[in-house]
Amino acid sequence: MSSIYGMQRANGDWFAIKEKLNFRVPLFPSHREAMRVRAFNPEMLLFKPALIDEGTFKDVAQVDDKRLVYFWLVDETSPNMKRGAALQHEQLALILRGAEVVRN
């Protein structure tokens, strides 16, 4: 299983960026990377890195019934979370099972 981290608050809420029609859930390849990005984004200070597994993946995917949720694997060089790769739910499921990510 590959390690992927999201940001979670103590009450169990997951950090998601509200966009016009959907939510973008930023994901990070390591705990260290998540903490580095958190340091540059004050809106994340109440959140801490949490390992995403298949059980939490389903929970995160249901942030809101009215808006679509998509996952955003943040580029390691982007402290503001603007650069990265959008992941479909199926792609994230494969990553969590240990498959390699193929980037274009």
C-alpha positions, 0 to 999 in steps of 0.5 A: 500500500502506498502512503497518501496523506490528507489533512484532517481536523480533530473532529474528523472533518477533512480539509477540502477547497471549495470551488464553484461546482465541486470540492478539491481535496488536496493529497500529499505523498508524505507526512513531511510534505503535508506539514510543509504545505500546511506551514504556507497555508494558514487555513490548514493550521487546525488540520493535521496530516492523516493517512488515507486508507481505503476506509477513509477514502470513502469517507473523504469522497463524501464531503458534501452530497450536492458537490462533486469531490475530486482529489488533487495530488499536490506537486512537491514544489507547490506550497500553495497547492495550485500545482498538482495532478487531479485524480479520479476516484479509481486512480486513487483507489489504485494508488492506495492498493500500491499501483504506480502513478503514471504522469503525462 
